Every structure is written in structure tokens, then in C-alpha cells.
């Protein structure tokens, strides 16, 4: 029955994605759209199968844990719908909703798991609680993320549709980590839709109440999953708006907002102790260190001071943008990741010498670069496990690299 249901839904959604106007307006042929969707589904299936092979996967793999916990939630939905929907507010910590950025004994930290369980439990209603059928639903929902991003990039860099599409979908780590039933694909989708609404709203001078409300709704959807992404996005969006409205040299707006944001990050503690964000970062780092793991990366001790953060910045960027080295053979996934990182730096080097346009003259590219680098830097500060870093950073590769790939002079200079 699982195979039949999988085949039926796969055919249904392959037909459906070619009928949706938002996807059609990407300007891709139907066979491209279906092929990319099938590729995303296949990556999601491989993701699930890979993690089903590890020891104690029902509890040690987040994706499968979402699924097994969602089975209980689906039964609750059938028998007590009110309790099912109110369950998202359940708090085992004496109704204490503090510790917003803590990773232990925090309702907000647990909410990430609850959020995903609720989504999978709704998938279960249609799939009969079948993990690999759920992959199709998840792939369909998150497919809108790459399509939204491609539509923006096609408008910024016209005439390079196929190159942009391939560069968006085909980075191995992005395809793998954003296709598995986990938080990453959703985060990329939300961010891409925010970029889409903001870009065309500013371009068409239609950034009205409706569009702002949609952006706020998407930020609200991100917040329970990764609240630090929202903290990076809000100043970035403000800089983008300021750049388009008041600055001839758009980079000045982003520089000013970066300086002000950095001052607020380190100076918030002087306004109120609960605004001591460096403490939150260091505490989360300690929580990750306590987890250990086979891919643990030794790191300099991080203190909640400006000096310590500056001293740790090169190491954080190294962990987030350079590791794993090609010599770090921990598993086949790490080898693929190391080769991908090597390819990325080769592409960046080629672009540096052979670009035919400056992608950073566009405020949307500056926004993508700023937000991506802030979040990658935070990842490097907080996470000392290489396996987690490889997953967390994957969704930012298209944001940083697609503008670079789109402005390399492939025909005239590279081929010569």
C-alpha cells in the first residue's frame, strides 16, 4: 500500500506543480519543473533512508523522531482536536516562558521540536502515517522556496535562467539538507519568500501594508524554529529599505546598520540585563560543547565580551566556511562536503578574476550576503560539531553563491 500511495501522490504533485501560477512564472519548461521536483523528492527519500540506517534512529535522528512523535499527535488530532491544537502551548517548566534563547529547560527551545511534529502530524492525515509519502508533501511545500529565489535572481541577472536554476538546486549539501524532513528546508523557503516579497515590493513601489504584513507573518513562522534568524533578518531588511529609499551608494546603509546592530548586540546589557545577547551565545556554545560527538571541533573558549568575540571570529569563520578539510575523513558525507567546499572556493577565485559584473551593486544581493554571513558567523561561534555545521550552513550557499556564479564571464574568458 505504501508504494501505491507514494506513486499516486508523486504523479498528482508532479501534475500540480506545473499548474500553479507562481511556479509557472519562473519561466522554466514543464519538464524542468517536474525533473527538479523529482530530484528534491529523491533527495528527501535518500535523507530518510540514510538516517534510518543509524543506530537508535528513532530517537537519535531528528527527522525520524519528528515522525514517531507525530504518530501520537495524529491520534490525538482524531480523538481530541482541541487538545491537539492547544498542545503547542504546553509548557513543562511551571508555565515559565522566559529563557527565550536558552537551549535547555526552555519552552522556546522545545517549541522547535513541537513545531515540526505538528507539521508532520498533519502530513500523516493524508499519508496514513508513512514517512516516505510525507517526503512528497514536504518537498511540495518547500519547493516554493527555490522557485521564489530563482524568480528574484532571474530578475536581477536576466538572461541566465538555466545557470541560476542549476546553481540554486544542485549544490549537493543544499539539495540533501533542505530536502529531508527537517527545519532547514522550511527556513530557506520562508527566507526566500521574504526576499521575493521585499524585492518586487520595492522594485514596483508596492511595499504596502499587505506586503509588510506577509513579511511579518513569515518572520513569525521562522521565530519558533530559529529565532536568531529573525534577529539577523530584521536589521537586514531595515538596511535594504533604507538603501533603496535614501542612499545612492547602497552599501553605506548596510554598513551603518551593521555598526548599529553590533553596538546593540554588545551594548544591550547596559539597558537591561536580559538584553545581554553575548551571554546567550556563550551559554548556547557551552550547551553544544557538552554534547561532544564524533565530529567535535576544539575551539578557543568564548567569553561574553567584545574582545573575545573578535578573537574568535577567524576560528568561527574557518569552521563555518572552510571545514571539513579534504583530509578529514569521518564519513562519506564529510568527503562530499569537503569536495563541495573546495569547489566553492575555486568558484569564488574564478569570479574574483573573471567577473563581468559586480553583483554587490544590488541591494538584494547585499542583504543576502549580510544575513548569510551573520548567521554563518553565529554558527561558527556556537556550534563545535562539524556535522551540525555542515547542515546549518547548507541553506545559505545559494544566497551567497548564485550571484557570484551568475556574474562569472563563462563564455568569453573562462572558455578561452
C-alpha positions in Angstrom: 0.0 0.0 0.0 2.9 2.4 0.8 4.3 2.0 -2.7 1.0 2.6 -4.4 0.2 5.6 -2.3 3.7 7.0 -2.9 3.3 6.6 -6.7 -0.2 8.2 -6.7 0.8 11.2 -4.7 4.0 11.6 -6.7 2.1 11.7 -10.0 -0.5 14.0 -8.5 2.0 16.6 -7.3 4.1 16.4 -10.5 1.0 17.5 -12.3 0.0 20.1 -9.6 3.3 21.9 -9.6 3.1 22.6 -13.4 -0.4 24.1 -12.9 0.5 26.6 -10.1 0.9 30.1 -11.5 3.6 31.2 -9.1 5.8 28.3 -10.3 4.9 28.8 -13.9 6.0 32.4 -13.8 9.6 31.2 -13.1 9.7 30.6 -16.8 11.0 27.1 -16.6 9.9 24.4 -19.0 7.5 21.9 -17.5 10.0 19.0 -17.8 12.5 21.1 -15.8 9.9 21.8 -13.1 9.0 18.1 -12.8 12.6 17.0 -13.0 13.7 19.4 -10.2 10.7 18.3 -8.1 11.5 14.6 -8.6 15.2 15.4 -7.7 14.1 17.0 -4.5 11.8 14.1 -3.6 14.6 11.6 -4.3 17.0 13.6 -2.1 14.4 13.6 0.7 14.0 9.8 0.4 17.7 9.3 0.5 17.9 11.5 3.5 15.3 9.5 5.4 16.8 6.1 4.3 20.3 7.3 5.4 19.2 8.2 8.8 17.1 5.1 9.2 20.4 3.1 9.0 22.0 4.7 12.0 21.8 3.1 15.5 18.8 4.0 17.6 17.5 6.2 14.7 14.0 6.5 16.3 15.5 8.8 18.9 18.9 9.9 17.6 17.7 11.1 14.2 15.6 14.3 14.5 13.7 13.6 11.2 12.6 10.2 12.3 11.9 11.4 15.9 9.5 14.0 14.4 7.8 11.2 12.6 7.3 8.9 15.5 6.2 11.6 17.9 3.9 12.9 15.2 2.1 9.5 15.1 1.0 10.1 18.7 -0.1 13.6 17.8 -2.1 12.4 14.8 -4.0 10.0 17.0 -4.7 12.9 19.4 -5.9 15.0 16.5 -8.5 12.4 15.7 -9.7 11.9 19.3 -9.3 15.4 20.9 -8.7 18.1 18.3 -8.9 20.9 20.9 -6.2 19.4 23.0 -4.2 18.8 19.8 -4.2 22.5 18.8 -3.7 23.8 22.3 -0.8 21.4 22.8 1.6 23.8 21.2 1.3 26.0 24.3 2.1 23.1 26.7 5.0 24.2 29.0 6.5 21.7 31.4 8.5 24.4 33.1 5.9 25.7 35.6 4.5 27.9 32.9 7.7 29.9 32.8 8.1 31.3 29.3 11.4 33.0 30.0 14.8 31.9 28.6 14.0 32.8 25.1 17.5 32.0 23.7 18.3 29.1 26.1 18.8 25.6 24.7 17.9 23.8 28.0 14.8 23.8 30.2 13.2 26.3 27.8 9.7 26.3 26.3 11.1 28.2 23.3 13.8 25.6 22.7 11.3 22.8 22.9 8.9 24.7 20.5 11.2 23.9 17.6 10.5 20.2 18.0 6.8 20.7 18.7 6.6 22.9 15.6 7.9 20.1 13.3 5.9 17.4 15.0 2.7 19.4 14.3 3.6 19.7 10.6 4.4 16.0 10.2 1.2 15.0 12.1 -0.9 16.9 9.5 1.0 15.1 6.8 0.1 11.8 8.5 -3.6 12.5 8.0 -3.1 12.3 4.2 -0.3 9.7 4.2 -1.6 7.2 6.7 1.5 7.9 8.8 4.0 6.8 6.1 7.4 8.6 6.3 8.4 8.4 2.7 4.9 9.6 1.5 5.3 12.6 3.8 8.5 13.4 2.0 6.4 14.2 -1.1 4.3 16.7 0.9 7.3 18.3 2.4 9.1 18.5 -0.9 6.0 20.2 -2.5 5.8 22.8 0.3 9.5 23.7 0.3 9.7 23.7 -3.5 8.3 27.2 -3.4 11.5 28.4 -1.7 13.9 27.8 -4.5 11.4 28.9 -7.1 10.9 32.3 -5.3 14.6 32.7 -5.0 15.1 31.8 -8.7 12.5 34.4 -9.8 14.3 37.1 -7.9 17.7 36.2 -9.3 16.3 35.9 -12.8 15.1 39.5 -12.5 18.4 40.7 -11.0 20.5 38.9 -13.6 18.4 38.5 -16.7 19.2 36.0 -19.4 20.8 33.4 -17.1 17.8 31.4 -16.1 19.2 27.9 -16.6 22.5 28.8 -14.9 20.7 30.3 -11.9 18.3 27.4 -11.6 21.1 24.8 -11.6 23.2 26.8 -9.2 20.3 27.1 -6.8 19.2 23.4 -6.8 22.3 21.4 -7.5 24.7 22.2 -4.6 24.9 18.7 -3.0 24.7 19.9 0.6 21.8 22.3 -0.1 19.8 19.7 -2.0 20.4 17.0 0.6 19.8 19.0 3.8 16.9 21.1 2.5 15.0 18.1 1.2 15.0 16.0 4.3 12.0 16.4 6.7 13.7 18.9 9.0 13.8 22.6 9.7 16.3 23.6 7.1 14.0 23.4 4.0 11.3 25.5 5.8 13.8 28.2 6.8 15.1 28.5 3.3 11.5 28.7 2.0 10.5 31.4 4.5 13.6 33.5 3.8 13.2 33.2 0.0 9.6 34.3 0.2 10.6 37.3 2.3 13.2 38.2 -0.3 10.7 37.8 -3.1 8.1 40.0 -1.5 10.6 42.6 -0.4 12.4 42.7 -3.8 9.4 43.1 -6.0 7.6 45.3 -3.5 10.5 47.8 -3.6 11.0 47.5 -7.3 7.4 48.1 -8.2 6.9 50.6 -5.3 4.2 48.4 -3.8 5.6 47.6 -0.4 2.3 48.4 1.3 0.6 47.2 4.3 -0.3 43.8 2.7 3.3 43.0 1.8 4.7 44.2 5.1 2.1 42.0 6.9 3.1 39.0 4.8 6.8 39.6 5.7 5.9 39.9 9.4 3.9 36.6 9.1 6.9 34.8 7.5 9.2 36.1 10.2 6.7 34.9 12.8 6.8 31.5 11.2 10.6 31.4 11.4 10.7 32.6 15.0 9.7 29.3 16.8 12.2 27.3 14.7 15.3 29.5 14.7 14.7 32.8 16.5 18.2 34.0 15.8 17.4 34.1 12.1 14.7 36.7 12.8 17.2 38.8 14.8 19.5 38.8 11.8 16.8 39.4 9.2 15.1 42.4 10.8 18.1 44.8 10.7 19.0 43.4 7.3 15.5 44.3 5.9 15.7 47.7 7.5 19.1 48.3 5.8 17.6 47.1 2.5 14.7 49.5 2.7 17.0 52.4 3.7 19.4 51.6 0.9 16.6 51.8 -1.7 15.0 55.0 -0.3 17.8 57.2 0.8 21.2 56.1 -0.4 22.9 56.4 -3.8 25.7 54.1 -2.6 23.6 51.3 -1.1 26.4 49.7 0.8 26.5 52.6 3.1 23.1 51.7 4.5 24.2 48.2 5.2 27.4 49.3 6.8 25.6 51.7 9.1 23.0 49.1 10.1 25.8 46.6 10.7 27.6 49.1 13.0 24.4 50.0 14.9 23.4 46.3 15.2 26.8 45.3 16.5 26.7 48.2 19.1 23.2 47.0 20.2 24.4 43.4 20.4 27.2 44.2 22.8 25.6 47.2 24.5 22.2 45.8 25.2 23.3 44.6 28.7 23.7 48.3 29.7 20.0 48.9 29.0 18.7 45.7 30.7 20.4 42.5 31.9 18.0 40.4 29.8 19.3 42.1 26.7 22.8 40.6 27.2 22.9 38.7 23.9 26.6 37.8 24.1 25.8 35.8 27.3 23.1 33.9 25.3 25.6 33.0 22.6 28.2 31.8 25.1 25.7 29.7 27.0 24.5 28.0 23.8 28.1 27.4 22.9 28.6 25.6 26.3 25.5 23.5 25.7 26.8 22.3 22.4 30.2 21.7 23.8 28.6 19.4 26.5 27.1 17.3 23.7 30.6 16.3 22.5 30.3 14.0 19.4 32.5 12.3 16.9 32.9 15.4 14.8 33.7 17.7 17.7 36.0 20.7 16.8 38.2 22.0 19.6 37.8 25.8 19.9 39.0 28.7 21.9 36.9 29.5 24.9 34.2 32.1 24.0 33.6 34.8 26.6 30.7 37.3 26.5 33.0 40.2 25.7 33.7 42.2 22.5 37.3 41.2 22.7 36.6 37.5 22.9 34.2 37.6 20.0 36.7 39.4 17.8 39.5 37.0 18.8 37.2 34.0 18.0 35.9 35.4 14.7 38.6 33.9 12.4 38.1 30.5 14.0 34.3 30.8 13.7 34.6 31.7 10.0 37.0 28.8 9.4 34.6 26.3 11.0 31.6 27.7 9.0 33.2 28.3 5.6 36.3 26.1 5.3 35.8 22.9 7.3 35.8 20.0 6.7 39.2 19.8 5.2 39.7 17.3 2.4 41.9 15.3 4.9 39.1 15.0 7.5 37.6 11.6 6.5 34.9 11.0 9.0 32.2 9.6 6.7 31.3 9.7 3.0 29.1 12.8 3.8 32.2 14.6 5.0 34.2 13.8 1.9 31.4 15.1 -0.3 31.2 18.2 1.9 34.9 18.8 1.7 34.9 18.5 -2.1 32.0 20.9 -2.2 33.8 23.4 -0.1 36.9 23.1 -2.4 34.7 23.6 -5.4 33.1 26.7 -3.8 36.4 28.3 -3.1 37.5 27.6 -6.7 34.3 29.3 -8.0 35.0 32.3 -5.7 38.5 32.5 -7.0 37.4 32.3 -10.6 34.8 35.0 -10.0 37.4 37.3 -8.4 39.5 37.3 -11.6 36.8 36.7 -14.3 33.6 38.5 -13.3 31.8 40.6 -15.9 29.5 42.5 -13.5 29.5 43.4 -9.8 26.6 41.6 -8.1 27.0 43.6 -4.9 25.7 46.8 -6.5 22.3 45.3 -6.0 20.8 45.8 -2.5 19.1 42.4 -2.6 22.5 40.7 -3.0 23.9 42.9 -0.2 21.0 41.8 2.0 21.5 38.1 1.2 25.3 38.4 1.8 24.9 40.3 5.1 22.3 38.0 6.6 24.0 34.8 5.5 27.4 35.9 6.9 25.9 37.0 10.2 24.2 33.6 10.6 27.2 31.7 9.4 29.4 33.6 11.9 26.9 32.8 14.7 27.0 29.1 13.7 30.8 29.2 13.9 30.7 30.8 17.3 28.0 28.5 18.8 28.4 25.0 17.2 31.6 23.0 17.6 30.2 19.9 15.9 31.3 19.6 12.3 28.2 17.5 11.4 25.8 20.2 12.6 27.8 23.0 11.0 27.6 21.2 7.6 23.8 21.0 7.9 23.2 24.5 9.3 25.2 26.3 6.6 23.9 24.5 3.6 20.8 26.7 3.1 23.0 29.8 2.8 25.1 28.6 -0.1 22.6 29.6 -2.8 22.2 33.1 -1.2 25.9 33.8 -1.4 27.0 31.8 -4.4 24.2 32.2 -7.0 25.0 35.9 -7.5 28.7 35.1 -7.9 28.1 32.3 -10.4 25.7 34.5 -12.4 28.3 37.2 -12.9 31.3 35.0 -13.9 32.2 35.6 -17.5 31.8 32.0 -18.5 31.8 32.2 -22.3 34.3 34.9 -23.2 37.0 34.5 -20.5 36.7 31.1 -18.8 36.4 29.1 -22.0 39.4 30.9 -23.6 
